[in-house]
Amino acid sequence: MKHIFDHNIDRKNTNAVKWDQNRAFCGEDDVLPFWVADMDFPSPEPVVQALKHRAEHGIYGYTAHSESYMNSILNWVSRRHDWHIDKGWIATVPTVLYGITLIMRSFSEPGDHIVIQPPVYHPFARIIQDNDREIVHNELVYHEGRYEMDFDDLEEKLKHPKAKLFLLCSPHNPVGRVWTHEELKRVGELCIRHNVLIISDEIHWDIVLRGHKHIPMASISEEIAQRTFTSTAPTKTFNMAGLHISNMIIPNQAFKKVIDFEIRKAALNDNNVFGLTALENAYTSGEEWLDELLAYLEGNLQLIEAFAEEHWPKVKVIPLEGTYLVWLDVSALGIDGVSLQKRLVQEAKVALHMGKTFGSGGEGFIRMNIACPKSMIEQGLTQMKEILK
């Protein structure tokens, strides 16, 4: 199956953000894009065929959740994550970010504190600000080439009377951590102690590399589960973000009723027929594809690590435990982010996310998406060789 991942598919002129919006992102069209977090791989063939079959039906009217759709989620979560959930906990929304925003608006008020852990996925800050909540930073600690949580600082932030929600990124984008059971337990206990609810963004939960295991936050204990909203989607896993399908898992039924009402109030309780079709077929027939993908990503990561060791003595490749986003420490180059991005774009003809995009603690780093054919990785490394040496 690896030949699928080796194949270069031309995505230009398909309105792909990653390929057709480079000028808006970095001022140049003719660059290799390693910035947007989607893959340059086709989705699993069973998903493609199921979508074709459904499209050929020709009628795309209002569509309900089927029993098989719900069972596909229950079985996937049980099989891949050892977490046994109930279909009554599931609320379907278009995207993870929409779900997070809905929770934030339902369980906090303007001016309340939302705690995040930068450097972190940058839309978190945007949606908090856009909804008139206050961003509170519990910055991750970069220690000996690895990121850890600062639990003392986290408790100080959570004990503030206006702290209402803690927004966890698990696995963490962009630093690539897969949080351990002990780390998650400590976070949960602090949130219980200070009566703070947890939003756990677990969209990358299936992209975990060998030697690591993703643990759903809400699976730690019943008490933690009762204050946790888990945001999931198959869209990162199977490369189908454009189909807009996501599920929130909410064990607390009082909270679930609130969310169900808010979804209805926003008139978003209808479903995307193609999103439903894609999710069900991905979760029932996409497992072999995913296992092959993870092995391929391991190979791309090893390629980058070997290249950096040989050619970039000042660059550190932060160990990648989960996601397909490599976090590179380029601080020893002594180049500010603006100047470095300009050189990467204009001289190397590559587009990456500068670390500062992800908030405090991100300066001196760059993020590179490795979910692309090996040949594209090789080309990008060669083009960046002189600038990062």
Buried (B, 14 or more C-beta within 10 A) or exposed (E): EEEBBEEEEEBEEEEBBBBBBBEEBBEEEEBBBBBBBBBBBBBBBBBBEBBEEBEEEEEEEEBEBEEEBBBBBBEBBEEBBEBEBEEEBBBBBBBBBBBBBBBBBBBBEEEBBBBBBBBBBBEBBEBBEEBEBBBBBBBBEBEEEBBEBBBEBBBEBBEBEEBBBBBBBBBBBBBBBBBEEEBBBBBBBBBBEBEBBBBBBBBBBBBBBEEBEBBBBBBBBEEBBBBBBBBBBBBBBBBBBBBBBBBBBBBBEEBBEBBBEBBEEEEBBEBBBBBBBBBBBBBBBBBEBBEBBBBBBBEBBEBBBEBBEEBBEEBBBBBBBBBBBBBBBBBEBEBEBEEBBBBBBEEBBBBBBBBBBBBEBBBBBBBBBBBBBBEBBBBBBEBBBEBBE
